[in-house]
Amino acid sequence: MKKILYVVVPAVALLLIFVNTFFGHMIFVSDTEQVVNKYSVYAHLQSEWKSGSKNIIFDVTNSWHKAEKEANVNHVLNAAAKEYNENQLQYINGKSYVELKHEYSDCQETWEPMLYRKAADTVRHEIEYIQGKELSTDPDIAVYPNINNKNYDNSIQQSKIKDGYAQFLPICTSKDSTSYDYSIKTDNKDVGFDVYFVPSSTQRENFADSEFDYYEDPGCFAQNMQSFSGSCPKVGNGAGLLVLLPDELNPWVTKVTVNLYEKN
């Protein structure tokens, strides 16, 4: 069965590319209120960080519902036309890093996938589903298994994380209060991440002290994980996901994949 799937899935991907070549504008432009933004955040840690590796990549998919669409306005953005945002020097825990966002639209535009990326995402999803790394059968929704970091226990993680890196990833919503499903994983097998739904980006500065505020409902946070999926209800407009990593990154690049889905 697996051998058959390894043949069928690439064939389907090639068919998607062929069809999209001629009809792609009709496939990806939708009159529904469901909109998607895919973007990446690159962080390069400066010399004061202890990590052997100074590079972190966050690949983010954010799907949400707009209240309404203006008539006769094209809300779809071609990803190939999107330019890199400007480099920004930022600080966390008194340590500096350079941040670069790519294809980030600040909840203003819908992402139109390029041909090869849509096909590649579909193939990768099917392969990971066969391997048990992906729990959803829907290629547009990623659900990862909950896998704890087994290199050290959570008490050590909480000590390490106080001097670590923090990345805030905002949600998109047209509501005052909403609910979100989310999934997150890292390819760095040496460390664990903490993840919290927080009310605003200001909590990025507070995670190491007693003023740290986050949503405490089950599913709204997890500690010392390498893969996690959860659901967080009643989060406010301006909320987002805060991802924490210890300052002990050793591979050349640490990649973190994040998926955010607003619920109806």
CYANA upper distance limits for C-alpha pairs under 8 A (distance plus 0.5 A):
  1 MET  CA      5 LEU  CA      6.90
  2 LYS  CA      6 TYR  CA      6.74
  2 LYS  CA    130 ILE  CA      8.00
  3 LYS  CA      7 VAL  CA      7.11
  4 ILE  CA      8 VAL  CA      6.61
  5 LEU  CA      9 VAL  CA      6.23
  6 TYR  CA     10 PRO  CA      7.39
  6 TYR  CA    127 ILE  CA      8.22
  7 VAL  CA     11 ALA  CA      7.00
  8 VAL  CA     12 VAL  CA      6.69
  9 VAL  CA     13 ALA  CA      6.78
  9 VAL  CA    123 VAL  CA      6.71
  9 VAL  CA    126 GLU  CA      7.75
 10 PRO  CA     14 LEU  CA      6.74
 10 PRO  CA    123 VAL  CA      7.01
 11 ALA  CA     15 LEU  CA      6.80
 12 VAL  CA     16 LEU  CA      6.74
 13 ALA  CA     17 ILE  CA      6.92
 13 ALA  CA    119 ALA  CA      5.59
 13 ALA  CA    120 ALA  CA      8.01
 13 ALA  CA    122 THR  CA      7.65
 13 ALA  CA    123 VAL  CA      7.17
 14 LEU  CA     18 PHE  CA      6.79
 14 LEU  CA    119 ALA  CA      7.95
 15 LEU  CA     19 VAL  CA      6.61
 16 LEU  CA     20 ASN  CA      6.38
 16 LEU  CA    119 ALA  CA      7.21
 17 ILE  CA     21 THR  CA      6.60
 17 ILE  CA    115 LEU  CA      6.40
 17 ILE  CA    116 TYR  CA      7.59
 17 ILE  CA    119 ALA  CA      7.29
 18 PHE  CA     22 PHE  CA      7.71
 19 VAL  CA     23 PHE  CA      6.42
 19 VAL  CA     24 GLY  CA      7.48
 20 ASN  CA     24 GLY  CA      4.33
 20 ASN  CA     25 HIS  CA      8.08
 20 ASN  CA     27 ILE  CA      7.69
 20 ASN  CA    115 LEU  CA      7.40
 21 THR  CA    115 LEU  CA      8.20
 23 PHE  CA     27 ILE  CA      6.95
 24 GLY  CA     28 PHE  CA      6.77
 25 HIS  CA     29 VAL  CA      6.59
 26 MET  CA     30 SER  CA      8.35
 28 PHE  CA    112 GLU  CA      6.82
 28 PHE  CA    113 PRO  CA      8.20
 29 VAL  CA     76 VAL  CA      7.12
 29 VAL  CA    112 GLU  CA      8.32
 33 GLU  CA     65 HIS  CA      5.83
 33 GLU  CA     66 LYS  CA      5.75
 33 GLU  CA     67 ALA  CA      7.59
 33 GLU  CA     68 GLU  CA      7.13
 33 GLU  CA     69 LYS  CA      7.75
 34 GLN  CA     63 SER  CA      7.49
 34 GLN  CA     64 TRP  CA      6.27
 34 GLN  CA     65 HIS  CA      5.16
 34 GLN  CA     66 LYS  CA      7.10
 35 VAL  CA     63 SER  CA      6.22
 35 VAL  CA     64 TRP  CA      6.07
 35 VAL  CA     65 HIS  CA      6.60
 35 VAL  CA     66 LYS  CA      7.56
 35 VAL  CA    109 GLU  CA      8.50
 35 VAL  CA    110 THR  CA      5.96
 35 VAL  CA    111 TRP  CA      8.12
 36 VAL  CA     61 THR  CA      7.62
 36 VAL  CA     62 ASN  CA      6.20
 36 VAL  CA     63 SER  CA      4.88
 36 VAL  CA     64 TRP  CA      7.03
 36 VAL  CA    110 THR  CA      5.80
 36 VAL  CA    111 TRP  CA      6.07
 37 ASN  CA     61 THR  CA      6.44
 37 ASN  CA     62 ASN  CA      5.73
 37 ASN  CA     63 SER  CA      6.96
 37 ASN  CA    104 TYR  CA      8.00
 37 ASN  CA    105 SER  CA      7.73
 37 ASN  CA    107 CYS  CA      7.74
 37 ASN  CA    109 GLU  CA      7.64
 37 ASN  CA    110 THR  CA      6.15
 37 ASN  CA    111 TRP  CA      5.38
 38 LYS  CA     59 ASP  CA      8.14
 38 LYS  CA     60 VAL  CA      6.19
 38 LYS  CA     61 THR  CA      5.00
 38 LYS  CA     62 ASN  CA      6.81
 38 LYS  CA    103 GLU  CA      7.53
 38 LYS  CA    104 TYR  CA      7.88
 38 LYS  CA    111 TRP  CA      6.82
 39 TYR  CA     59 ASP  CA      6.73
 39 TYR  CA     60 VAL  CA      5.90
 39 TYR  CA     61 THR  CA      7.17
 39 TYR  CA    101 LYS  CA      7.77
 39 TYR  CA    102 HIS  CA      6.20
 39 TYR  CA    103 GLU  CA      5.41
 39 TYR  CA    104 TYR  CA      5.67
 40 SER  CA     57 ILE  CA      7.43
 40 SER  CA     58 PHE  CA      5.99
 40 SER  CA     59 ASP  CA      5.12
 40 SER  CA     60 VAL  CA      6.42
 40 SER  CA    101 LYS  CA      6.26
 40 SER  CA    102 HIS  CA      5.67
 40 SER  CA    103 GLU  CA      7.38
 40 SER  CA    104 TYR  CA      7.71
 41 VAL  CA     57 ILE  CA      6.26
 41 VAL  CA     58 PHE  CA      5.51
 41 VAL  CA     59 ASP  CA      7.20
 41 VAL  CA     60 VAL  CA      8.48
 41 VAL  CA     99 GLU  CA      7.44
 41 VAL  CA    100 LEU  CA      6.27
 41 VAL  CA    101 LYS  CA      5.00
 41 VAL  CA    102 HIS  CA      6.89
 42 TYR  CA     55 ASN  CA      7.82
 42 TYR  CA     56 ILE  CA      6.38
 42 TYR  CA     57 ILE  CA      5.20
 42 TYR  CA     58 PHE  CA      7.01
 42 TYR  CA     99 GLU  CA      6.16
 42 TYR  CA    100 LEU  CA      5.56
 42 TYR  CA    101 LYS  CA      6.78
 43 ALA  CA     54 LYS  CA      8.42
 43 ALA  CA     55 ASN  CA      6.32
 43 ALA  CA     56 ILE  CA      5.61
 43 ALA  CA     57 ILE  CA      6.93
 43 ALA  CA     97 TYR  CA      7.02
 43 ALA  CA     98 VAL  CA      6.15
 43 ALA  CA     99 GLU  CA      5.09
 43 ALA  CA    100 LEU  CA      7.04
 44 HIS  CA     54 LYS  CA      5.89
 44 HIS  CA     55 ASN  CA      5.22
 44 HIS  CA     56 ILE  CA      7.04
 44 HIS  CA     97 TYR  CA      5.97
 44 HIS  CA     98 VAL  CA      5.65
 44 HIS  CA     99 GLU  CA      7.07
 45 LEU  CA     49 TRP  CA      6.88
 45 LEU  CA     54 LYS  CA      5.14
 45 LEU  CA     55 ASN  CA      6.85
 45 LEU  CA     96 SER  CA      7.13
 45 LEU  CA     97 TYR  CA      4.89
 45 LEU  CA     98 VAL  CA      7.09
 46 GLN  CA     54 LYS  CA      7.48
 46 GLN  CA     95 LYS  CA      8.03
 46 GLN  CA     96 SER  CA      6.24
 46 GLN  CA     97 TYR  CA      5.69
 46 GLN  CA     98 VAL  CA      8.02
 48 GLU  CA     95 LYS  CA      6.77
 48 GLU  CA     96 SER  CA      7.97
 49 TRP  CA     54 LYS  CA      8.26
 49 TRP  CA     95 LYS  CA      7.28
 49 TRP  CA    247 ASP  CA      7.31
 50 LYS  CA    247 ASP  CA      6.59
 50 LYS  CA    248 GLU  CA      7.13
 51 SER  CA    247 ASP  CA      5.85
 51 SER  CA    248 GLU  CA      5.11
 51 SER  CA    249 LEU  CA      5.33
 51 SER  CA    250 ASN  CA      6.71
 52 GLY  CA    248 GLU  CA      7.60
 52 GLY  CA    249 LEU  CA      6.49
 52 GLY  CA    250 ASN  CA      5.34
 52 GLY  CA    251 PRO  CA      7.98
 52 GLY  CA    252 TRP  CA      8.34
 53 SER  CA    249 LEU  CA      5.90
 53 SER  CA    250 ASN  CA      5.35
 53 SER  CA    251 PRO  CA      6.20
 53 SER  CA    252 TRP  CA      5.48
 53 SER  CA    253 VAL  CA      6.87
 53 SER  CA    254 THR  CA      8.38
 54 LYS  CA    249 LEU  CA      7.97
 54 LYS  CA    252 TRP  CA      7.83
 54 LYS  CA    253 VAL  CA      7.81
 55 ASN  CA    252 TRP  CA      7.26
 55 ASN  CA    253 VAL  CA      5.46
 55 ASN  CA    254 THR  CA      6.91
 56 ILE  CA    253 VAL  CA      6.17
 56 ILE  CA    254 THR  CA      5.30
 56 ILE  CA    255 LYS  CA      6.37
 56 ILE  CA    256 VAL  CA      8.11
 57 ILE  CA    253 VAL  CA      7.72
 57 ILE  CA    254 THR  CA      6.77
 57 ILE  CA    255 LYS  CA      5.27
 57 ILE  CA    256 VAL  CA      6.62
 58 PHE  CA    255 LYS  CA      6.50
 58 PHE  CA    256 VAL  CA      5.28
 58 PHE  CA    257 THR  CA      6.29
 58 PHE  CA    258 VAL  CA      7.58
 59 ASP  CA    255 LYS  CA      8.07
 59 ASP  CA    256 VAL  CA      6.83
 59 ASP  CA    257 THR  CA      5.35
 59 ASP  CA    258 VAL  CA      6.60
 60 VAL  CA    257 THR  CA      6.63
 60 VAL  CA    258 VAL  CA      5.29
 60 VAL  CA    259 ASN  CA      6.30
 60 VAL  CA    260 LEU  CA      8.26
 61 THR  CA    258 VAL  CA      6.88
 61 THR  CA    259 ASN  CA      5.26
 61 THR  CA    260 LEU  CA      6.58
 62 ASN  CA    171 ILE  CA      7.63
 62 ASN  CA    172 CYS  CA      7.90
 62 ASN  CA    259 ASN  CA      6.57
 62 ASN  CA    260 LEU  CA      5.20
 62 ASN  CA    261 TYR  CA      6.63
 63 SER  CA    172 CYS  CA      8.20
 63 SER  CA    260 LEU  CA      6.57
 63 SER  CA    261 TYR  CA      5.31
 63 SER  CA    262 GLU  CA      6.62
 64 TRP  CA    172 CYS  CA      6.57
 64 TRP  CA    173 THR  CA      6.65
 64 TRP  CA    261 TYR  CA      6.60
 64 TRP  CA    262 GLU  CA      5.26
 64 TRP  CA    263 LYS  CA      8.17
 65 HIS  CA    173 THR  CA      6.98
 65 HIS  CA    174 SER  CA      7.62
 65 HIS  CA    262 GLU  CA      7.40
 65 HIS  CA    264 ASN  CA      8.30
 66 LYS  CA    173 THR  CA      7.34
 66 LYS  CA    174 SER  CA      6.30
 67 ALA  CA    174 SER  CA      6.26
 67 ALA  CA    175 LYS  CA      8.46
 69 LYS  CA     73 VAL  CA      8.30
 75 HIS  CA    109 GLU  CA      6.40
 75 HIS  CA    110 THR  CA      6.38
 76 VAL  CA    109 GLU  CA      6.87
 76 VAL  CA    110 THR  CA      5.23
 76 VAL  CA    111 TRP  CA      6.61
 76 VAL  CA    112 GLU  CA      6.55
 77 LEU  CA     81 ALA  CA      8.35
 77 LEU  CA     82 LYS  CA      8.46
 77 LEU  CA    109 GLU  CA      6.69
 77 LEU  CA    110 THR  CA      6.00
 77 LEU  CA    111 TRP  CA      5.66
 77 LEU  CA    112 GLU  CA      5.93
 78 ASN  CA     82 LYS  CA      7.52
 78 ASN  CA    111 TRP  CA      6.95
 78 ASN  CA    112 GLU  CA      5.37
 78 ASN  CA    113 PRO  CA      7.45
 78 ASN  CA    114 MET  CA      7.89
 79 ALA  CA    103 GLU  CA      7.46
 79 ALA  CA    111 TRP  CA      6.71
 79 ALA  CA    112 GLU  CA      6.24
 79 ALA  CA    113 PRO  CA      6.57
 79 ALA  CA    114 MET  CA      6.83
 80 ALA  CA    114 MET  CA      7.17
 82 LYS  CA    102 HIS  CA      8.29
 82 LYS  CA    103 GLU  CA      6.00
 83 GLU  CA    102 HIS  CA      7.34
 83 GLU  CA    103 GLU  CA      6.97
 84 TYR  CA    100 LEU  CA      7.95
 84 TYR  CA    101 LYS  CA      6.90
 84 TYR  CA    102 HIS  CA      5.15
 84 TYR  CA    103 GLU  CA      6.91
 85 ASN  CA    100 LEU  CA      6.78
 85 ASN  CA    101 LYS  CA      5.83
 85 ASN  CA    102 HIS  CA      6.33
 85 ASN  CA    103 GLU  CA      7.97
 85 ASN  CA    104 TYR  CA      8.02
 86 GLU  CA    100 LEU  CA      6.78
 86 GLU  CA    101 LYS  CA      7.89
 87 ASN  CA     98 VAL  CA      6.91
 87 ASN  CA     99 GLU  CA      6.20
 87 ASN  CA    100 LEU  CA      5.38
 87 ASN  CA    101 LYS  CA      8.27
 88 GLN  CA     98 VAL  CA      5.99
 88 GLN  CA     99 GLU  CA      5.65
 88 GLN  CA    100 LEU  CA      7.01
 89 LEU  CA     96 SER  CA      7.35
 89 LEU  CA     97 TYR  CA      6.31
 89 LEU  CA     98 VAL  CA      5.04
 89 LEU  CA     99 GLU  CA      6.90
 90 GLN  CA     96 SER  CA      6.10
 90 GLN  CA     97 TYR  CA      5.99
 90 GLN  CA     98 VAL  CA      6.65
 90 GLN  CA     99 GLU  CA      7.59
 91 TYR  CA     95 LYS  CA      5.82
 91 TYR  CA     96 SER  CA      4.84
 91 TYR  CA     97 TYR  CA      6.73
 92 ILE  CA     96 SER  CA      7.02
 92 ILE  CA    165 TYR  CA      7.46
 92 ILE  CA    166 ALA  CA      7.83
 92 ILE  CA    205 GLU  CA      7.57
 93 ASN  CA    163 ASP  CA      6.89
 93 ASN  CA    164 GLY  CA      8.08
 93 ASN  CA    205 GLU  CA      8.36
105 SER  CA    109 GLU  CA      6.37
107 CYS  CA    172 CYS  CA      6.15
113 PRO  CA    117 ARG  CA      6.93
113 PRO  CA    118 LYS  CA      6.22
114 MET  CA    118 LYS  CA      6.72
115 LEU  CA    119 ALA  CA      6.92
116 TYR  CA    120 ALA  CA      6.41
117 ARG  CA    121 ASP  CA      6.44
118 LYS  CA    122 THR  CA      6.80
119 ALA  CA    123 VAL  CA      6.76
120 ALA  CA    124 ARG  CA      6.53
121 ASP  CA    125 HIS  CA      6.57
121 ASP  CA    139 PRO  CA      8.13
122 THR  CA    126 GLU  CA      6.86
122 THR  CA    139 PRO  CA      6.17
123 VAL  CA    127 ILE  CA      6.77
124 ARG  CA    128 GLU  CA      6.60
125 HIS  CA    129 TYR  CA      6.58
125 HIS  CA    134 GLU  CA      7.49
125 HIS  CA    139 PRO  CA      6.29
125 HIS  CA    142 ALA  CA      8.46
126 GLU  CA    130 ILE  CA      6.83
126 GLU  CA    137 THR  CA      8.27
126 GLU  CA    139 PRO  CA      7.75
127 ILE  CA    131 GLN  CA      6.78
128 GLU  CA    132 GLY  CA      6.57
128 GLU  CA    133 LYS  CA      5.45
128 GLU  CA    134 GLU  CA      5.73
129 TYR  CA    133 LYS  CA      6.35
129 TYR  CA    134 GLU  CA      4.95
129 TYR  CA    135 LEU  CA      6.59
129 TYR  CA    136 SER  CA      7.63
129 TYR  CA    137 THR  CA      7.63
130 ILE  CA    134 GLU  CA      8.32
133 LYS  CA    144 TYR  CA      6.88
133 LYS  CA    145 PRO  CA      7.29
134 GLU  CA    142 ALA  CA      7.20
134 GLU  CA    143 VAL  CA      6.36
134 GLU  CA    144 TYR  CA      5.68
134 GLU  CA    145 PRO  CA      7.51
135 LEU  CA    142 ALA  CA      7.86
135 LEU  CA    143 VAL  CA      5.75
135 LEU  CA    144 TYR  CA      6.38
135 LEU  CA    145 PRO  CA      7.31
136 SER  CA    141 ILE  CA      7.07
136 SER  CA    142 ALA  CA      6.49
136 SER  CA    143 VAL  CA      5.97
138 ASP  CA    142 ALA  CA      8.06
141 ILE  CA    259 ASN  CA      8.49
142 ALA  CA    183 SER  CA      7.22
142 ALA  CA    259 ASN  CA      7.27
143 VAL  CA    182 TYR  CA      8.27
143 VAL  CA    183 SER  CA      6.30
143 VAL  CA    229 SER  CA      6.53
144 TYR  CA    183 SER  CA      6.60
144 TYR  CA    184 ILE  CA      7.61
144 TYR  CA    185 LYS  CA      7.87
144 TYR  CA    227 SER  CA      6.81
144 TYR  CA    228 PHE  CA      6.37
144 TYR  CA    229 SER  CA      6.14
145 PRO  CA    227 SER  CA      6.74
145 PRO  CA    228 PHE  CA      6.46
145 PRO  CA    229 SER  CA      7.21
146 ASN  CA    225 MET  CA      8.01
146 ASN  CA    226 GLN  CA      8.31
146 ASN  CA    227 SER  CA      5.78
146 ASN  CA    228 PHE  CA      4.86
146 ASN  CA    229 SER  CA      6.89
147 ILE  CA    225 MET  CA      6.42
147 ILE  CA    226 GLN  CA      6.09
147 ILE  CA    227 SER  CA      5.44
147 ILE  CA    228 PHE  CA      6.94
148 ASN  CA    192 GLY  CA      8.00
148 ASN  CA    224 ASN  CA      6.68
148 ASN  CA    225 MET  CA      4.80
148 ASN  CA    226 GLN  CA      6.22
148 ASN  CA    227 SER  CA      7.55
149 ASN  CA    153 ASP  CA      8.16
149 ASN  CA    189 LYS  CA      8.35
149 ASN  CA    191 VAL  CA      7.11
149 ASN  CA    192 GLY  CA      5.57
149 ASN  CA    224 ASN  CA      6.07
149 ASN  CA    225 MET  CA      5.46
149 ASN  CA    226 GLN  CA      6.00
151 ASN  CA    190 ASP  CA      7.15
151 ASN  CA    191 VAL  CA      7.47
152 TYR  CA    156 ILE  CA      7.02
152 TYR  CA    157 GLN  CA      7.67
153 ASP  CA    157 GLN  CA      6.98
153 ASP  CA    224 ASN  CA      8.16
154 ASN  CA    158 GLN  CA      6.66
154 ASN  CA    223 GLN  CA      7.51
154 ASN  CA    224 ASN  CA      6.30
155 SER  CA    159 SER  CA      7.05
156 ILE  CA    160 LYS  CA      6.71
157 GLN  CA    161 ILE  CA      6.43
157 GLN  CA    192 GLY  CA      7.89
157 GLN  CA    224 ASN  CA      6.67
157 GLN  CA    246 PRO  CA      8.16
158 GLN  CA    162 LYS  CA      7.16
160 LYS  CA    164 GLY  CA      7.24
160 LYS  CA    246 PRO  CA      5.97
160 LYS  CA    247 ASP  CA      7.82
161 ILE  CA    165 TYR  CA      8.12
161 ILE  CA    208 ALA  CA      8.27
161 ILE  CA    244 LEU  CA      7.21
161 ILE  CA    245 LEU  CA      6.73
161 ILE  CA    246 PRO  CA      5.21
161 ILE  CA    247 ASP  CA      7.96
162 LYS  CA    207 PHE  CA      7.88
162 LYS  CA    208 ALA  CA      5.36
162 LYS  CA    246 PRO  CA      8.22
163 ASP  CA    208 ALA  CA      8.12
163 ASP  CA    246 PRO  CA      7.30
163 ASP  CA    247 ASP  CA      7.13
164 GLY  CA    244 LEU  CA      7.23
164 GLY  CA    245 LEU  CA      6.01
164 GLY  CA    246 PRO  CA      4.70
164 GLY  CA    247 ASP  CA      5.16
165 TYR  CA    244 LEU  CA      6.14
165 TYR  CA    245 LEU  CA      5.65
165 TYR  CA    246 PRO  CA      6.75
165 TYR  CA    247 ASP  CA      7.05
166 ALA  CA    204 ARG  CA      6.79
166 ALA  CA    242 LEU  CA      7.19
166 ALA  CA    243 VAL  CA      6.16
166 ALA  CA    244 LEU  CA      5.09
166 ALA  CA    245 LEU  CA      7.08
167 GLN  CA    204 ARG  CA      7.76
167 GLN  CA    242 LEU  CA      6.16
167 GLN  CA    243 VAL  CA      5.70
167 GLN  CA    244 LEU  CA      7.09
168 PHE  CA    201 SER  CA      6.60
168 PHE  CA    204 ARG  CA      7.07
168 PHE  CA    240 GLY  CA      7.07
168 PHE  CA    241 LEU  CA      6.28
168 PHE  CA    242 LEU  CA      5.06
168 PHE  CA    243 VAL  CA      7.03
169 LEU  CA    240 GLY  CA      5.89
169 LEU  CA    241 LEU  CA      5.58
169 LEU  CA    242 LEU  CA      6.84
170 PRO  CA    201 SER  CA      8.17
170 PRO  CA    238 GLY  CA      7.38
170 PRO  CA    239 ALA  CA      6.62
170 PRO  CA    240 GLY  CA      4.53
170 PRO  CA    241 LEU  CA      6.81
171 ILE  CA    237 ASN  CA      8.32
171 ILE  CA    238 GLY  CA      7.50
171 ILE  CA    239 ALA  CA      6.63
171 ILE  CA    240 GLY  CA      5.45
171 ILE  CA    241 LEU  CA      7.93
171 ILE  CA    260 LEU  CA      7.90
172 CYS  CA    237 ASN  CA      8.19
172 CYS  CA    238 GLY  CA      8.44
172 CYS  CA    262 GLU  CA      8.48
173 THR  CA    178 THR  CA      7.86
173 THR  CA    237 ASN  CA      6.99
173 THR  CA    262 GLU  CA      8.06
174 SER  CA    237 ASN  CA      8.17
175 LYS  CA    237 ASN  CA      7.07
176 ASP  CA    236 GLY  CA      6.24
176 ASP  CA    237 ASN  CA      5.69
177 SER  CA    234 LYS  CA      5.87
177 SER  CA    235 VAL  CA      5.90
177 SER  CA    236 GLY  CA      4.98
177 SER  CA    237 ASN  CA      6.52
178 THR  CA    233 PRO  CA      7.07
178 THR  CA    234 LYS  CA      5.52
178 THR  CA    235 VAL  CA      5.87
178 THR  CA    236 GLY  CA      6.97
178 THR  CA    237 ASN  CA      8.15
178 THR  CA    262 GLU  CA      7.79
178 THR  CA    263 LYS  CA      7.92
179 SER  CA    231 SER  CA      7.92
179 SER  CA    232 CYS  CA      6.19
179 SER  CA    233 PRO  CA      4.67
179 SER  CA    234 LYS  CA      5.75
179 SER  CA    235 VAL  CA      6.48
179 SER  CA    262 GLU  CA      6.54
179 SER  CA    263 LYS  CA      6.11
179 SER  CA    264 ASN  CA      8.47
180 TYR  CA    231 SER  CA      6.20
180 TYR  CA    232 CYS  CA      5.87
180 TYR  CA    233 PRO  CA      6.92
180 TYR  CA    235 VAL  CA      8.29
180 TYR  CA    260 LEU  CA      7.22
180 TYR  CA    261 TYR  CA      6.02
180 TYR  CA    262 GLU  CA      5.02
180 TYR  CA    263 LYS  CA      6.08
181 ASP  CA    229 SER  CA      8.16
181 ASP  CA    230 GLY  CA      6.40
181 ASP  CA    231 SER  CA      4.71
181 ASP  CA    232 CYS  CA      6.89
181 ASP  CA    260 LEU  CA      6.57
181 ASP  CA    261 TYR  CA      5.63
181 ASP  CA    262 GLU  CA      6.91
181 ASP  CA    263 LYS  CA      7.37
182 TYR  CA    229 SER  CA      6.21
182 TYR  CA    230 GLY  CA      6.03
182 TYR  CA    231 SER  CA      6.64
182 TYR  CA    258 VAL  CA      7.86
182 TYR  CA    259 ASN  CA      5.86
182 TYR  CA    260 LEU  CA      5.03
182 TYR  CA    261 TYR  CA      6.54
183 SER  CA    227 SER  CA      8.26
183 SER  CA    228 PHE  CA      6.19
183 SER  CA    229 SER  CA      4.59
183 SER  CA    230 GLY  CA      6.87
183 SER  CA    258 VAL  CA      6.33
183 SER  CA    259 ASN  CA      5.69
183 SER  CA    260 LEU  CA      7.35
184 ILE  CA    227 SER  CA      6.29
184 ILE  CA    228 PHE  CA      5.91
184 ILE  CA    229 SER  CA      6.87
184 ILE  CA    256 VAL  CA      7.56
184 ILE  CA    257 THR  CA      6.03
184 ILE  CA    258 VAL  CA      5.00
184 ILE  CA    259 ASN  CA      6.93
185 LYS  CA    226 GLN  CA      6.13
185 LYS  CA    227 SER  CA      4.63
185 LYS  CA    228 PHE  CA      6.85
185 LYS  CA    256 VAL  CA      6.23
185 LYS  CA    257 THR  CA      5.93
185 LYS  CA    258 VAL  CA      7.36
186 THR  CA    226 GLN  CA      6.22
186 THR  CA    227 SER  CA      7.10
186 THR  CA    254 THR  CA      7.70
186 THR  CA    255 LYS  CA      6.16
186 THR  CA    256 VAL  CA      4.91
186 THR  CA    257 THR  CA      6.83
187 ASP  CA    226 GLN  CA      8.37
187 ASP  CA    254 THR  CA      7.02
187 ASP  CA    255 LYS  CA      6.20
187 ASP  CA    256 VAL  CA      7.29
188 ASN  CA    226 GLN  CA      8.32
188 ASN  CA    249 LEU  CA      8.36
188 ASN  CA    251 PRO  CA      7.67
188 ASN  CA    254 THR  CA      6.21
188 ASN  CA    255 LYS  CA      7.58
189 LYS  CA    226 GLN  CA      7.74
190 ASP  CA    249 LEU  CA      8.27
190 ASP  CA    250 ASN  CA      8.38
191 VAL  CA    224 ASN  CA      8.43
191 VAL  CA    226 GLN  CA      8.03
191 VAL  CA    245 LEU  CA      8.25
191 VAL  CA    246 PRO  CA      7.80
191 VAL  CA    248 GLU  CA      7.97
191 VAL  CA    249 LEU  CA      7.93
192 GLY  CA    223 GLN  CA      8.29
192 GLY  CA    224 ASN  CA      5.01
192 GLY  CA    225 MET  CA      5.35
192 GLY  CA    226 GLN  CA      5.78
192 GLY  CA    245 LEU  CA      7.45
192 GLY  CA    246 PRO  CA      8.25
193 PHE  CA    223 GLN  CA      7.01
193 PHE  CA    224 ASN  CA      5.59
193 PHE  CA    225 MET  CA      5.76
193 PHE  CA    226 GLN  CA      6.81
193 PHE  CA    243 VAL  CA      7.31
193 PHE  CA    244 LEU  CA      6.04
193 PHE  CA    245 LEU  CA      5.55
193 PHE  CA    246 PRO  CA      7.97
194 ASP  CA    221 PHE  CA      8.12
194 ASP  CA    222 ALA  CA      6.26
194 ASP  CA    223 GLN  CA      4.79
194 ASP  CA    224 ASN  CA      5.91
194 ASP  CA    225 MET  CA      7.00
194 ASP  CA    243 VAL  CA      6.38
194 ASP  CA    244 LEU  CA      5.52
194 ASP  CA    245 LEU  CA      7.32
195 VAL  CA    221 PHE  CA      5.91
195 VAL  CA    222 ALA  CA      5.88
195 VAL  CA    223 GLN  CA      6.95
195 VAL  CA    241 LEU  CA      7.36
195 VAL  CA    242 LEU  CA      6.10
195 VAL  CA    243 VAL  CA      5.12
195 VAL  CA    244 LEU  CA      6.76
196 TYR  CA    214 TYR  CA      6.92
196 TYR  CA    215 TYR  CA      7.78
196 TYR  CA    220 CYS  CA      6.61
196 TYR  CA    221 PHE  CA      4.78
196 TYR  CA    222 ALA  CA      7.15
196 TYR  CA    241 LEU  CA      6.22
196 TYR  CA    242 LEU  CA      5.65
196 TYR  CA    243 VAL  CA      7.22
197 PHE  CA    214 TYR  CA      6.42
197 PHE  CA    215 TYR  CA      6.21
197 PHE  CA    220 CYS  CA      6.02
197 PHE  CA    221 PHE  CA      6.73
197 PHE  CA    232 CYS  CA      7.90
197 PHE  CA    235 VAL  CA      8.45
197 PHE  CA    239 ALA  CA      7.58
197 PHE  CA    240 GLY  CA      6.18
197 PHE  CA    241 LEU  CA      5.13
197 PHE  CA    242 LEU  CA      6.70
198 VAL  CA    203 GLN  CA      7.19
198 VAL  CA    213 ASP  CA      7.06
198 VAL  CA    214 TYR  CA      4.84
198 VAL  CA    215 TYR  CA      6.41
198 VAL  CA    239 ALA  CA      6.16
198 VAL  CA    240 GLY  CA      6.18
198 VAL  CA    241 LEU  CA      6.73
198 VAL  CA    242 LEU  CA      7.13
199 PRO  CA    203 GLN  CA      8.02
199 PRO  CA    213 ASP  CA      7.88
199 PRO  CA    214 TYR  CA      6.93
199 PRO  CA    215 TYR  CA      7.91
199 PRO  CA    235 VAL  CA      7.60
199 PRO  CA    236 GLY  CA      6.94
199 PRO  CA    238 GLY  CA      7.03
199 PRO  CA    239 ALA  CA      4.77
199 PRO  CA    240 GLY  CA      7.18
200 SER  CA    238 GLY  CA      5.97
200 SER  CA    239 ALA  CA      5.15
200 SER  CA    240 GLY  CA      6.85
201 SER  CA    238 GLY  CA      8.34
201 SER  CA    239 ALA  CA      7.77
201 SER  CA    240 GLY  CA      7.67
202 THR  CA    206 ASN  CA      7.69
203 GLN  CA    207 PHE  CA      6.65
203 GLN  CA    212 PHE  CA      6.50
203 GLN  CA    213 ASP  CA      7.03
203 GLN  CA    214 TYR  CA      8.40
204 ARG  CA    242 LEU  CA      7.50
206 ASN  CA    210 SER  CA      8.01
206 ASN  CA    211 GLU  CA      6.31
206 ASN  CA    212 PHE  CA      5.23
206 ASN  CA    213 ASP  CA      8.29
207 PHE  CA    211 GLU  CA      8.03
207 PHE  CA    212 PHE  CA      5.39
207 PHE  CA    213 ASP  CA      8.36
208 ALA  CA    212 PHE  CA      7.64
215 TYR  CA    220 CYS  CA      6.43
215 TYR  CA    221 PHE  CA      7.94
215 TYR  CA    232 CYS  CA      8.40
215 TYR  CA    235 VAL  CA      8.20
216 GLU  CA    220 CYS  CA      6.71
216 GLU  CA    221 PHE  CA      7.57
217 ASP  CA    221 PHE  CA      8.38
217 ASP  CA    232 CYS  CA      7.53
217 ASP  CA    233 PRO  CA      8.29
218 PRO  CA    232 CYS  CA      8.11
219 GLY  CA    229 SER  CA      8.46
219 GLY  CA    230 GLY  CA      5.18
219 GLY  CA    231 SER  CA      5.61
219 GLY  CA    232 CYS  CA      6.21
220 CYS  CA    230 GLY  CA      7.06
220 CYS  CA    231 SER  CA      6.69
220 CYS  CA    232 CYS  CA      5.16
220 CYS  CA    233 PRO  CA      8.37
221 PHE  CA    230 GLY  CA      8.28
222 ALA  CA    228 PHE  CA      8.11
235 VAL  CA    239 ALA  CA      6.88
249 LEU  CA    254 THR  CA      7.62
